[in-house]
Amino acid sequence: MSTQYDQTVIDNIVAHEMALRSDMLAVLSGFSENDIQGVEGREALAAALRDAINKRLEALEGFGGVESVFFPTFMLQ
């Protein structure tokens, strides 16, 4: 995840890690293997994850601040 804001956003991510992981798993379960084929599919998944993370952070902290989600590796099973 990346942000141009201060350390507060990162601290909020760490503080709410379990809730964010749950939200991220919910997003991932909504995508099929075909949905994430190619660059456009992975970009759509990253945008959906970003939106879910920001929604949760906004509800808990009043501000999201996550601008991008990146995948260091990507494996389909």
C-alpha positions in Angstrom: 0.0 0.0 0.0 1.2 3.5 -0.6 0.2 6.9 0.6 1.4 10.5 0.2 0.1 11.4 3.6 1.9 11.2 6.9 2.8 8.2 9.2 -0.8 8.4 10.7 -2.2 6.5 7.7 0.4 3.7 8.1 -0.3 3.6 11.9 -4.0 3.3 11.2 -3.4 0.4 8.8 -1.3 -1.4 11.4 -3.8 -0.7 14.2 -6.7 -2.1 12.1 -4.8 -4.9 10.4 -7.3 -7.7 11.2 -10.3 -5.8 10.0 -8.5 -4.7 6.9 -7.4 -8.3 6.2 -11.0 -9.5 6.5 -12.2 -6.8 4.1 -9.4 -7.6 1.6 -10.3 -11.3 1.7 -13.9 -10.4 1.0 -12.8 -8.4 -2.0 -10.5 -11.2 -3.2 -13.3 -13.8 -3.0 -15.4 -11.6 -5.4 -12.9 -11.9 -8.2 -12.6 -15.0 -10.3 -9.4 -16.2 -12.0 -10.7 -14.9 -15.3 -11.4 -11.5 -13.7 -7.7 -11.0 -12.8 -6.1 -12.1 -16.1 -3.8 -9.5 -17.5 -2.8 -6.1 -16.3 -6.3 -4.6 -16.5 -7.7 -7.3 -14.3 -5.0 -6.9 -11.6 -5.4 -3.1 -11.7 -9.2 -3.6 -11.1 -8.4 -5.8 -8.2 -5.9 -3.3 -6.8 -8.5 -0.5 -7.1 -11.2 -2.6 -5.4 -8.8 -3.4 -2.5 -7.8 0.2 -2.2 -11.4 1.2 -2.0 -12.3 -1.4 0.6 -9.3 -0.4 2.7 -10.1 3.3 2.5 -13.8 2.6 3.3 -12.8 0.8 6.5 -10.3 3.4 7.6 -12.8 6.2 6.9 -15.3 4.4 9.1 -12.8 3.8 11.9 -10.6 6.8 11.7 -12.4 9.4 9.7 -9.8 9.3 6.9 -8.5 6.6 4.5 -5.5 7.9 2.7 -4.4 4.8 0.9 -3.7 5.8 -2.7 -2.5 2.5 -4.3 -2.2 -1.2 -3.6 0.7 -3.1 -5.1 1.3 -6.8 -5.5 5.0 -7.8 -4.9 4.1 -11.3 -6.3 1.0 -12.6 -7.9 0.1 -16.3 -7.9 -3.0 -18.0 -9.1 -4.1 -21.4 -7.7 
